[in-house]
Amino acid sequence: MTINTEMLKDKIAGALYGVAVGDALGGPLEFMTAEQIAQRHGLVTEMIGGGWLSLRPGETTDDTAMTMAVAEGIMEAPESPIPCIGARFIRWANSGPKDIGGTCRASIGHAAFLAGKNQSEEYPALADDIWFAAAKDTAEQNHGRSGGNGALMRAVYPALYYPEKERALQETVDQGRMTHWDADSDEACRIYADVLHSLMVEAANGNSDRGSTIPAIFHTLEGTRYDLEAMLTKGRANQLKPTGYVVDSMECALYSLWEGSADFDEAVINAANMGGDADTIAAICGGMAGALHGFAAIPKEWVGALSEADRARLDAAVDAALSNWLS
């Protein structure tokens, strides 16, 4: 098919930058309730910084760091990306990040241990089965509880990079299984990738009409746990919980997307101001909202608040994904 290059690039960039700006907007609000946010800040609509991590305005957290590890691992070795993704996970975990989820930390450490390597070694490239075994160990040690949102928060890139739908969905699930061995996490990652990939296909075909792209999202979710129509008609929207459980996070992100479906910023503002695991929920929502509305819809001041280093890495990943669709 003939690809609409300009539109596809806009949607790829929208999705990838959407994760980063959602992360940065929500980071200072993490672990606050919606009521506490309203009392202290009113409605947060700009990069304020602060929070429990003492973030700079526009500073991103583990959501963006791990997203870029996945992206750059795929860029380096698209046919077999897990060892390259994992090497970046280890290097990042050893760098002393401000925040790293407990499940991610444990699985990264287990992988290095199972390989008989010192986790301080630089870039140990560990095979897929070592990562999966490490994630299984972590789940077992957590008594089967490995359904946090740490795999979903970083899941945006495979659907942006791989034109083949099933390849994109499988790589999304597999990158999640490196740390989270859990059926709920697998399901959320796969559905998230399905939504994103459907929007990339629409963009590649030159279709940016929300009158057809929004129904495409509803169709993708139909019959799944995340059926938006069921959520809207059966009152589930009143039971949303902005926790770190992957199902809760996905539901909150989807509802925020729907409530703000006319504008990118409205959707992400909705997600961040829910509080709870605000950075991750806003990042997940931002990925979908960016894929729906495109990079041009993201407030310029939000993009400008990101660090120059973040923007350079995001731009390189956007160019690599576009090139792969065109090749």
N, C-alpha and C positions, 0 to 999 in steps of 0.2 A: 504494500500500500504506500501511497504518498503521505509522508509525515509532515504535519504542520510543525516545523521546527521551533518557531517563535513561541507558539502556544504551549508546546510540550516543555520547553525550557522554563517558561513562566510557572508552570505547575510543579515541575520538579523542584525548582528553587523555592516556590511557595511552601511546599511540604517540608523541605529540609530546614529552611529558615524558620518555618512555623514552629518546629520542635524547639529550636534554640530560643526564640523570643518568648514562647510560652513558658519554657523553663525559667528564663530570667525574670519574667513578670511574676510568676508564682513563687519563686524561690524565697523571697522575704516573707511570704505569707504561710509557709509550711508550718504545720502543727498548730495553727491558730484556728479557731472556729469562725464560721461566717459572721457570727455576732461580734466576736472580738475584732475582726477586721473592720467591720462597719463602725464600731465604736472608736477605734484607734485611727483609722485612715479614711473612713467613708468608703466610697467605691474606688478601688485602685485601678487606674487606667493608664498609668505610666510607670516607668522603671524607677522604683523608689529605693532599692537597696535595703540593707539591714537584715532583720530577721535573726533566727537563732544561729545562722552561719556567718553573720556580719558581712553580707555580700555587698559588693560595690553595685551601684545602679547599672544594670545590663550584664552583670556577671552571671555566667551559667554554672550549672552544677553537674552532678554525675550523670544526669539524663543526657545532656549534650556530649559530655566526654565519652560515654560509652556508645552513643550513636555514631560519633566520629570514628571510634575504634572499629565498629562494624563496617562503616562506609570505607574506610581506608584499607581494611583487610580485604574487602571485596575488590576494591580497585587494584590492589597488588596481585591478588590471585583469584580471579572470578570463578575459575573452574573448581577450585577447592579452597574456599576462603577461611575455613575454621582455624587452621593453625596460625594464619596471619592475624586473624581477629584476636585469637587467644594471646598471642605474643603482645599485642597492644593492651589487652586487658591487664596482663601481668605488669607491664611497664607502668601503666597508669596506677594500678593498685599500689605499686612500690614507690610512687612519687609523693605519697602523703596527701591525697586529695582531702578537701574539707569534708566531704561526705561520700560514703560508699555503703550500699545496703548490706545487711548482714548475710543474706543468701549469696550475693555476688562475692563478697569477701571470702566466705567459706569455700565456695566452689572454686574460685581462683587458687586459693591455697591448696585445696585437695588435688587439683590438677597437677600442680607442680610436684606435690608429694608423690602421687601415683607414678609419675614419670621418673622418680628418683632424682629430681633436680632441686637445686636450691632456688627458692622463689626469687632470690635477689639476682639470679643470672639475667642478663639482658636478652630479651627476645628469644626465650626458649620456645621453639615451634613444636607444639604438642599435637599429636594426631587427634582426629575427631573422636575416636572411641575413648581416649583418655578424658577428654572434656565431658563426654556423656556419662562416663563412670563416676567422675568427680561430682557431677550434678546429682546423680543417683545417691551417692554417699551423703551429700548434704541433705537431701530430702529424707533419707532414712534417719539421719541424726536429728532432724527436726520432727521426727515422728510422723512423717508423711506430709508435713506442712511446708510446701514450697511454692505456694500459689501467690506470691507477691507480684508486684507489677514491674519488677526490675528487668524482665525480659521484654515486656511490651513497651516500656519507655524508650527503648533503643531500637525499635523494630522497623523504623520507617524506610530504611534505604533499599533493601532488596526489591521492594515493589517499585521503586523509582529506577532501579538499575537494570533489572532483567525484563526484557520485553515478553518472554514466554511466561504466561500466568502461573502454571504449575511450578515452574522453576522458582519463580519469585516467592510463591507461597511456601514452598518447601525450605528454601534458604532462610526465610523469616522464622519458621518454626525451629529449624536447626540452630540458628544463632541463639535462640531463647533457651534451647536445651543444654547449652554450654554451662548454664548456671542454675536454671530452674527446670527440674524434672517434675512436671506437673501437668495433668490433663487440662485444667482450667487455663493455665498459661499458654499451652499449645493452641487451644481453641481460640483464645483472644488474639494471639499473634496472627493466626491464620486468617481470621475474619478481618482484622485490621488491615492486613496485607491485601486481602481481596477488595476491600473498599478502596484503598489507595490505588491499586493496580487498575481497577475499573475506571477511576478518574484519569489515570495516565493514558489509558486507551482512548477515552473520550477526547482528551487534549490532542493526542497524536492524530486523531481523525478530524481535528479542527473544530470540535464541538465544545464551546464554553457556556452554552445556554443552561443556566441553573434550572430552567423549567424541565430539562431532560436529565441533567446530571444529578439533581437531588432525588428524583424517582429512581435513578440507577442505584443510589445508596440504599434506599428503602428495599429495592429488589435484592440487593446483595445480602441484606440483613434478614430478609423474610424467612421465617421458619427457624431462625437460630435463637439462641438464648438472648441475643441482643436485638431482637425484632423491634424496630423503633415504633412501628404502628401499635404493637401491643403495649409497649411502654407508655405511649401517649394516651391510649384509650382505656387502659386498665388501672390507671392511677399509680403506676410504679414510679412515676416522676416524683411523687410525694414521699417516696421511701429511699431516695438516693442517699448514699453514705460515701463521703469522699475519703475513703480509707486507702491503705496500701494494698488491699486485696485486689487482685487483678480484675475480678468481675466487677467489683464496686467502681474501680477506676475507669474501666471501659464504659460502664453505664453512665457515669458522670460526664465523661468526655463526649459521648454521643449525644446526651441530652443537651449539653452546652452547645454543641455544634448545631443541633436542631433549633434551639432557642435563638441562636445568633446566626441563623443560616443566611441572612441578608448581607452580613458583613463579617469579614475576618476578625476584626478587632473585637466586635461584640461577642463572638463565640469564645475567644480566648479570655476575655475579661470575665465572662460568666464562669468559666472553668476555674480561673485563678481565685476568684472571690468566694468560691465554695469553701476555701480553707482546707484543712486536713492535709492530705498529700498534694498540696496545691501545685508545686512545680511539676510533678509528674503528670497529674491530670491535665494541666494546661499544656504541657508538651505533647501529650497524646492527642488532645483536641487540636492543638496547633498544627500538627502534621496533617490531619484530615482537613481542617479549615484551609490550610495553605494549598492543599491539592485541589480543593473545591474552588477557591477564589483566585489563587495565583499569587506570585510574589508581588506584583504591582499593587495588590490590595493591602499588604502589610504596612502599617504606619512607618514612614521613613525614620521617625525619631526612635522607634523601637529597634530598627535595623542598625541605625547609627550608634545606639547605645552598646551594641555588642563590641567586644574587643576586636582590634584589627586582626589578631591571630585567629580568632574564631571565624571571622568573615572570610579570611583567605582560605581556610580549610573547607568551609562550606562551599565557597565558589569552585574550588577544585573538584569537590565531590559532585556538584551540579554538572560541571562540564564533562566529567567522566561518565556519568549516567546518560546524559544526552548523547554522547558519542557512541555509547553502546547500543542505544536504540537506532542510531543512524547507520551502524556498521552492517 
